[in-house]
């Protein structure tokens, strides 16, 4: 059996540890495969996440869908606002 490990992720995307574009995109794109999608078929493109360029994609807010291109600092500021709004709901 191949190695498998599972992460439980918070949807808020609000953390000082979120310091790089690749960190955000690893959680906000199909880079990490949802447990409900297992087992992946042999031809599923998510078997090669680096080849799909997930980590290099534009930065898109997980909540509202606003595209920040490659402007990580602006996304982080926006995520702060989104976190506060999400928390009040």
C-alpha positions in Angstrom: 0.0 0.0 0.0 1.3 3.5 -0.9 1.8 6.1 1.8 -1.2 8.3 2.5 -1.6 11.1 5.0 -4.5 13.4 5.7 -4.6 17.1 6.6 -7.6 18.8 8.2 -7.7 22.4 6.9 -9.5 25.5 8.1 -11.3 27.4 5.4 -10.5 30.8 6.9 -7.0 31.2 5.2 -6.1 33.6 7.9 -2.7 32.9 9.5 0.7 34.6 9.9 2.1 31.3 8.7 0.6 31.9 5.2 3.6 33.7 3.8 3.9 32.6 0.2 1.8 32.4 -2.9 2.5 28.6 -3.1 1.1 28.1 0.4 -2.1 29.8 -0.4 -2.5 28.1 -3.7 -1.8 24.7 -2.3 -5.0 25.1 -0.2 -7.1 27.1 -2.6 -6.7 25.0 -5.7 -7.1 21.3 -6.4 -3.4 20.8 -5.5 -4.5 18.9 -2.4 -7.1 16.2 -3.2 -10.3 16.1 -1.3 -10.8 12.9 0.6 -14.1 12.3 -1.1 -12.3 12.0 -4.4 -10.3 9.0 -3.4 -9.3 6.7 -4.9 -8.1 8.8 -7.9 -8.4 7.1 -11.3 -5.1 6.3 -13.0 -5.7 9.1 -15.6 -6.7 11.8 -13.1 -4.5 14.9 -13.7 -4.3 15.5 -10.0 -1.9 12.6 -9.8 0.7 15.1 -11.0 -0.2 18.3 -9.2 3.1 20.1 -10.1 2.4 19.4 -13.8 -1.0 21.1 -13.5 0.7 24.4 -12.4 -1.7 24.8 -9.4 0.9 26.6 -7.3 1.6 29.2 -10.0 -2.0 30.1 -10.7 -3.5 33.5 -10.0 -4.3 34.2 -6.4 -8.1 34.0 -6.2 -10.0 34.7 -2.9 -11.5 31.4 -1.6 -14.6 33.2 -0.4 -15.6 35.9 -2.9 -13.7 34.8 -6.0 -11.9 38.1 -6.5 -8.7 37.6 -8.6 -5.5 39.2 -7.3 -3.2 38.0 -10.0 0.2 37.6 -8.4 -0.3 40.4 -5.8 0.1 38.3 -2.6 0.3 41.3 -0.2 -3.1 42.6 -1.5 -4.6 39.2 -1.2 -3.4 38.9 2.4 -5.0 42.3 3.2 -8.2 41.2 1.6 -8.2 37.8 3.5 -8.0 39.8 6.8 -11.3 41.6 5.8 -12.9 38.3 4.6 -11.9 36.6 7.9 -13.6 39.3 10.0 -16.8 39.2 7.8 -16.8 35.4 7.9 -16.4 35.3 11.7 -19.3 37.7 12.2 -21.7 35.4 10.2 
